[in-house]
Protein backbone atom coordinates (compact mmCIF):
# COMPACT_ATOMS: atom_id res chain seq x y z
CA UNK A 1 0.00 0.00 0.00
CA UNK A 2 1.28 3.47 -0.85
CA UNK A 3 1.92 5.23 2.44
CA UNK A 4 2.91 8.63 1.07
CA UNK A 5 0.40 10.84 2.81
CA UNK A 6 0.85 14.19 1.18
CA UNK A 7 3.14 16.43 -0.82
CA UNK A 8 3.99 19.70 0.89
CA UNK A 9 5.54 22.88 -0.48
CA UNK A 10 6.84 25.99 1.20
CA UNK A 11 5.30 28.56 -1.09
CA UNK A 12 7.46 31.33 0.35
CA UNK A 13 10.38 29.99 -1.68
CA UNK A 14 10.07 30.03 -5.46
CA UNK A 15 12.36 27.02 -5.84
CA UNK A 16 11.25 25.15 -2.76
CA UNK A 17 11.24 21.36 -3.12
CA UNK A 18 8.18 19.24 -2.50
CA UNK A 19 8.26 17.12 0.66
CA UNK A 20 6.52 13.77 1.17
CA UNK A 21 5.54 12.56 4.62
CA UNK A 22 5.81 8.81 5.31
CA UNK A 23 4.30 7.54 8.59
CA UNK A 24 6.20 4.80 10.40
CA UNK A 25 5.86 2.87 13.67
CA UNK A 26 3.27 4.42 16.00
CA UNK A 27 4.11 8.08 15.64
CA UNK A 28 7.26 8.57 13.53
CA UNK A 29 7.49 10.53 10.31
CA UNK A 30 10.07 9.77 7.63
CA UNK A 31 10.51 12.55 5.08
CA UNK A 32 11.25 12.48 1.36
CA UNK A 33 12.79 15.66 -0.05
CA UNK A 34 12.10 15.87 -3.78
CA UNK A 35 14.27 17.49 -6.42
CA UNK A 36 12.99 20.81 -7.69
CA UNK A 37 10.77 21.11 -10.73
CA UNK A 38 13.22 23.55 -12.31
CA UNK A 39 15.66 20.63 -12.61
CA UNK A 40 12.91 18.20 -13.68
CA UNK A 41 13.98 16.19 -10.64
CA UNK A 42 10.70 15.71 -8.78
CA UNK A 43 11.06 11.92 -8.84
CA UNK A 44 14.49 12.09 -7.25
CA UNK A 45 14.35 11.96 -3.47
CA UNK A 46 16.46 12.30 -0.34
CA UNK A 47 15.26 10.05 2.50
CA UNK A 48 15.36 11.68 5.94
CA UNK A 49 15.67 9.53 9.08
CA UNK A 50 14.45 6.14 7.78
CA UNK A 51 13.85 4.23 10.98
CA UNK A 52 11.89 1.59 9.07
CA UNK A 53 12.74 0.53 5.53
CA UNK A 54 9.43 -1.12 4.60
CA UNK A 55 7.21 1.98 4.27
CA UNK A 56 10.07 3.76 2.52
CA UNK A 57 10.50 1.02 -0.08
CA UNK A 58 6.75 0.76 -0.51
CA UNK A 59 6.46 4.48 -1.19
CA UNK A 60 9.44 4.49 -3.56
CA UNK A 61 8.15 1.57 -5.61
CA UNK A 62 4.54 2.78 -5.66
CA UNK A 63 5.58 6.17 -7.00
CA UNK A 64 8.65 5.18 -9.03
CA UNK A 65 10.86 7.51 -7.01
CA UNK A 66 14.62 7.58 -7.50
CA UNK A 67 16.55 7.65 -4.19
CA UNK A 68 19.65 9.83 -4.25
CA UNK A 69 20.77 10.00 -0.61
CA UNK A 70 19.88 9.42 3.03
CA UNK A 71 19.99 12.24 5.60
CA UNK A 72 20.32 11.24 9.27
CA UNK A 73 19.85 13.65 12.18
CA UNK A 74 20.96 11.39 15.05
CA UNK A 75 21.77 7.79 15.90
CA UNK A 76 18.58 6.52 17.59
CA UNK A 77 17.21 3.35 16.05
CA UNK A 78 13.85 4.79 15.07
CA UNK A 79 15.81 7.14 12.77
CA UNK A 80 18.48 4.76 11.49
CA UNK A 81 16.97 1.26 11.64
CA UNK A 82 16.12 1.10 7.94
CA UNK A 83 19.52 2.10 6.57
CA UNK A 84 20.92 -1.40 6.06
CA UNK A 85 17.90 -2.67 4.17
CA UNK A 86 17.71 0.45 2.03
CA UNK A 87 21.37 0.17 1.06
CA UNK A 88 20.78 -3.43 0.02
CA UNK A 89 18.41 -2.06 -2.62
CA UNK A 90 19.80 1.37 -3.46
CA UNK A 91 23.42 2.43 -3.97
CA UNK A 92 23.21 5.86 -2.32
CA UNK A 93 25.33 7.90 0.12
CA UNK A 94 24.49 8.33 3.80
CA UNK A 95 24.89 11.78 5.35
CA UNK A 96 24.87 12.16 9.12
CA UNK A 97 26.43 13.64 12.25
CA UNK A 98 30.18 13.44 12.57
CA UNK A 99 30.13 12.57 16.27
CA UNK A 100 27.60 9.73 16.31
CA UNK A 101 27.70 6.05 15.28
CA UNK A 102 25.63 6.07 12.08
CA UNK A 103 25.57 2.82 10.04
CA UNK A 104 27.35 3.07 6.66
CA UNK A 105 28.02 6.80 7.06
CA UNK A 106 29.69 8.20 3.92
CA UNK A 107 29.50 11.96 4.64
CA UNK A 108 30.27 13.04 8.23
CA UNK A 109 28.71 16.44 8.90
CA UNK A 110 29.11 19.19 11.48
CA UNK A 111 28.04 22.77 12.14
CA UNK A 112 27.97 25.28 9.29
CA UNK A 113 28.91 22.82 6.58
CA UNK A 114 26.96 23.17 3.35
CA UNK A 115 25.96 20.19 1.25
CA UNK A 116 24.64 20.46 -2.29
CA UNK A 117 23.03 17.90 -4.55
CA UNK A 118 23.22 19.78 -7.83
CA UNK A 119 21.20 17.32 -9.89
CA UNK A 120 18.23 17.92 -7.57
CA UNK A 121 18.73 21.67 -7.22
CA UNK A 122 19.08 21.33 -3.44
CA UNK A 123 21.46 22.80 -0.89
CA UNK A 124 21.44 22.49 2.91
CA UNK A 125 23.33 24.07 5.78
CA UNK A 126 24.13 21.87 8.76
CA UNK A 127 23.31 23.03 12.30
CA UNK A 128 24.80 21.30 15.33
CA UNK A 129 21.89 20.92 17.75
CA UNK A 130 23.07 18.60 20.58
CA UNK A 131 21.08 17.86 23.70
CA UNK A 132 18.72 15.04 22.80
CA UNK A 133 21.85 13.19 21.67
CA UNK A 134 25.42 14.40 21.88
CA UNK A 135 25.97 14.85 18.13
CA UNK A 136 22.47 15.66 16.84
CA UNK A 137 22.38 17.78 13.67
CA UNK A 138 19.69 19.49 11.60
CA UNK A 139 19.43 20.23 7.87
CA UNK A 140 18.35 23.75 6.88
CA UNK A 141 17.54 24.75 3.32
CA UNK A 142 14.84 26.24 1.11
CA UNK A 143 12.98 27.49 4.23
CA UNK A 144 12.70 23.89 5.47
CA UNK A 145 14.33 22.63 8.67
CA UNK A 146 14.71 18.89 9.25
CA UNK A 147 15.26 18.91 12.99
CA UNK A 148 14.85 15.26 14.05
CA UNK A 149 14.07 15.09 17.77
CA UNK A 150 15.59 18.39 18.93
CA UNK A 151 12.42 20.42 18.42
CA UNK A 152 8.90 19.06 18.20
CA UNK A 153 5.67 20.79 17.29
CA UNK A 154 4.77 22.38 20.61
CA UNK A 155 7.70 20.79 22.46
CA UNK A 156 11.29 19.61 22.36
CA UNK A 157 13.15 16.34 22.72
CA UNK A 158 14.17 14.79 26.01
CA UNK A 159 17.74 15.37 27.07
CA UNK A 160 19.23 11.88 26.91
CA UNK A 161 22.93 12.42 26.27
CA UNK A 162 23.62 16.14 26.42
CA UNK A 163 22.89 18.82 28.99
CA UNK A 164 20.13 21.36 29.47
CA UNK A 165 22.66 24.07 28.61
CA UNK A 166 23.46 22.35 25.31
CA UNK A 167 19.79 21.93 24.45
CA UNK A 168 19.09 25.57 25.29
CA UNK A 169 21.97 26.65 23.05
CA UNK A 170 20.68 24.41 20.27
CA UNK A 171 17.16 25.80 20.44
CA UNK A 172 18.51 29.35 20.69
CA UNK A 173 20.03 28.89 17.23
CA UNK A 174 16.52 28.59 15.82
CA UNK A 175 15.33 31.95 17.14
CA UNK A 176 17.08 33.90 14.39
CA UNK A 177 15.82 31.83 11.46
CA UNK A 178 13.18 33.11 9.07
CA UNK A 179 9.82 32.83 10.83
CA UNK A 180 8.35 31.28 7.66
CA UNK A 181 10.65 28.26 8.00
CA UNK A 182 8.77 24.97 8.06
CA UNK A 183 9.73 22.68 10.94
CA UNK A 184 9.92 19.01 9.96
CA UNK A 185 10.30 17.04 13.17
CA UNK A 186 10.15 13.27 13.40
CA UNK A 187 7.18 12.50 15.66
CA UNK A 188 3.46 13.19 16.03
CA UNK A 189 3.67 14.38 19.64
CA UNK A 190 1.85 17.68 19.20
CA UNK A 191 -1.26 17.11 21.32
CA UNK A 192 0.70 15.86 24.30
CA UNK A 193 3.15 18.73 23.97
CA UNK A 194 0.39 21.30 23.83
CA UNK A 195 -1.26 19.83 26.93
CA UNK A 196 1.91 20.71 28.80
CA UNK A 197 2.28 24.08 27.05
CA UNK A 198 -1.16 25.04 28.40
CA UNK A 199 0.02 24.23 31.93
CA UNK A 200 3.16 26.30 31.45
CA UNK A 201 1.43 29.26 29.79
CA UNK A 202 -2.34 29.16 30.43
CA UNK A 203 -2.92 32.76 29.37
CA UNK A 204 -1.48 32.39 25.87
CA UNK A 205 -4.37 33.03 23.45
CA UNK A 206 -2.49 31.86 20.38
CA UNK A 207 -1.74 28.62 22.21
CA UNK A 208 -5.43 28.17 23.06
CA UNK A 209 -6.30 28.50 19.38
CA UNK A 210 -3.54 26.09 18.40
CA UNK A 211 -4.89 23.50 20.82
CA UNK A 212 -8.32 23.76 19.20
CA UNK A 213 -6.86 23.54 15.70
CA UNK A 214 -4.69 20.57 16.63
CA UNK A 215 -7.57 18.70 18.23
CA UNK A 216 -9.63 19.11 15.07
CA UNK A 217 -6.77 17.94 12.87
CA UNK A 218 -6.10 14.85 14.96
CA UNK A 219 -9.80 13.96 15.16
CA UNK A 220 -9.70 13.91 11.35
CA UNK A 221 -6.52 11.78 11.46
CA UNK A 222 -4.52 14.65 9.94
CA UNK A 223 -0.84 15.19 10.69
CA UNK A 224 0.13 18.32 12.61
CA UNK A 225 3.66 18.33 11.22
CA UNK A 226 5.22 20.34 9.69
CA UNK A 227 4.57 23.46 11.67
CA UNK A 228 6.06 26.90 11.11
CA UNK A 229 8.77 28.50 13.20
CA UNK A 230 6.45 31.47 13.64
CA UNK A 231 3.82 29.27 15.28
CA UNK A 232 6.43 27.61 17.49
CA UNK A 233 7.73 30.99 18.65
CA UNK A 234 4.18 31.98 19.57
CA UNK A 235 3.11 28.78 21.36
CA UNK A 236 6.02 26.46 22.22
CA UNK A 237 7.27 27.03 25.79
CA UNK A 238 10.63 25.46 24.93
CA UNK A 239 11.30 28.35 22.55
CA UNK A 240 9.71 30.95 24.84
CA UNK A 241 12.27 30.81 27.64
CA UNK A 242 12.83 34.57 27.26
CA UNK A 243 9.16 35.42 27.79
CA UNK A 244 8.02 36.81 31.15
CA UNK A 245 4.94 34.55 31.23
CA UNK A 246 7.03 31.38 30.88
CA UNK A 247 9.69 32.67 33.29
CA UNK A 248 7.05 33.40 35.93
CA UNK A 249 5.48 29.95 35.54
CA UNK A 250 8.88 28.26 35.79
CA UNK A 251 9.70 30.24 38.93
CA UNK A 252 6.38 29.29 40.49
CA UNK A 253 7.06 25.63 39.75
CA UNK A 254 10.66 25.66 40.97
CA UNK A 255 10.03 27.99 43.92
CA UNK A 256 13.14 29.99 43.09
CA UNK A 257 14.18 33.05 41.11
CA UNK A 258 15.55 32.26 37.66
CA UNK A 259 18.14 34.71 36.38
CA UNK A 260 18.70 33.61 32.78
CA UNK A 261 16.70 32.16 29.87
CA UNK A 262 18.89 29.05 30.11
CA UNK A 263 17.77 28.53 33.72
CA UNK A 264 14.15 29.00 32.66
CA UNK A 265 14.55 26.41 29.91
CA UNK A 266 16.16 23.91 32.28
CA UNK A 267 13.24 24.17 34.70
CA UNK A 268 10.59 23.94 31.96
CA UNK A 269 12.24 20.81 30.53
CA UNK A 270 12.43 19.23 34.00
CA UNK A 271 8.83 20.25 34.68
CA UNK A 272 7.55 18.38 31.63
CA UNK A 273 9.72 15.37 32.50
CA UNK A 274 7.97 15.12 35.86
CA UNK A 275 4.61 14.84 34.10
CA UNK A 276 5.56 12.25 31.42
Order of alpha helices (4+ residues) and beta strands (2+ residues): beta-beta-beta-beta-alpha-beta-alpha-alpha-beta-beta-beta-beta-beta-beta-beta-beta-alpha-beta-alpha-alpha-beta-alpha-alpha-alpha
